[in-house]
Amino acid sequence: MKFNTFQTAKIYRLVLKAFHNNRNLSDSVAIEQKIKLARDYTFLLNSVHHHKELLFSYNIAVDRSNEVKRTHGKSASSVGLQFPEVYQP
């Protein structure tokens, strides 16, 4: 769970940096292009997430190790236990 928090914080910093770099745009065409790019990227992310969920729901062979870890972690935390952090050099 710490990894997800770190990843979210990293993404937040990148978005904030992109905002600060582009906050003084005055060209309306450039602004519209950047907004369209952001909408397209959001649509792509949502579509990939939905596709992955469909694959999981139909039990199609995909890498489910993260899903299994999350499920085991939830099960362990429901009885007051937690898995140890795995060392990754």
DATA-V54924 format. One record per backbone hydrogen bond with DSSP energy under -1.0 kcal/mol. NH is the residue of the N-H (numbers start at 1). CO is the residue of the C=O. E is the energy in kcal/mol with one decimal. If there is no record, write none. Layout:
NH:CO:E + NH:CO:E
//
This chain:
5:1:-1.8 + 6:2:-2.5 + 7:3:-2.7 + 8:4:-2.5 + 9:5:-2.4 + 10:6:-2.3 + 11:7:-2.3 + 12:8:-2.5 + 13:9:-2.2 + 14:10:-2.0 + 15:11:-2.5 + 16:12:-2.6 + 17:13:-2.4 + 18:14:-2.3 + 19:15:-2.4 + 20:16:-2.4 + 21:17:-2.2 + 22:18:-1.3 + 25:22:-1.1 + 31:27:-2.1 + 32:28:-2.4 + 33:29:-2.3 + 34:30:-2.2 + 35:31:-2.3 + 36:32:-2.5 + 37:33:-2.4 + 38:34:-2.2 + 39:35:-2.3 + 40:36:-2.7 + 41:37:-2.4 + 42:38:-2.3 + 43:39:-2.4 + 44:40:-2.3 + 45:41:-2.5 + 46:42:-2.5 + 47:43:-2.4 + 48:44:-2.6 + 49:45:-2.2 + 50:46:-2.5 + 51:47:-2.6 + 52:48:-2.3 + 53:49:-2.2 + 54:50:-2.2 + 55:51:-2.3 + 56:52:-2.3 + 57:53:-2.4 + 58:54:-1.8 + 59:56:-1.3 + 60:55:-2.5 + 68:64:-2.8 + 69:65:-2.4 + 70:66:-2.3 + 71:67:-2.3 + 72:68:-2.8 + 73:69:-2.6 + 74:70:-2.3 + 75:71:-2.3 + 76:72:-2.7 + 77:73:-2.5 + 78:74:-1.6 + 79:76:-1.1 + 80:77:-1.2 + 81:76:-2.9
//
